Amino acid sequence: VELYKFVQPGDIILARVLGYGEAQTSYLLSIAEDQLGVIIGKGQNGQRLSSDPNDPSMMKALNSEYREMRKVAQLPDLNK
C-alpha cells in the first residue's frame, strides 16, 4: 500500500478509532470504509484542497485546476 496516495500530512480526515492490545490502551485510525477518508486536504504547496465532484479519488484546489490523489471520504448529502 502506498500510503501517500491516500492521506498526506496536514489533511483533515474522518476516521474510525480502533483500540488494540490487551487493555485496549493503544489506538489505530482506520479510513477503510467508503464514508471515511480525507475531508479537507492540504496540497504540496500549502493550498487548500476539497473533493472533486467529477472524480471521487481526487481532491482539487479551490482557486485553480490543481489536483492531488487522496482517499476522499464519501459523505452523505444531507440536503436531500
Helices and strands as residue ranges (DSSP letters): G 3-5, E 12-14, E 16-20, E 26-30, E 37-42, E 48-52, E 55-61, E 67-69
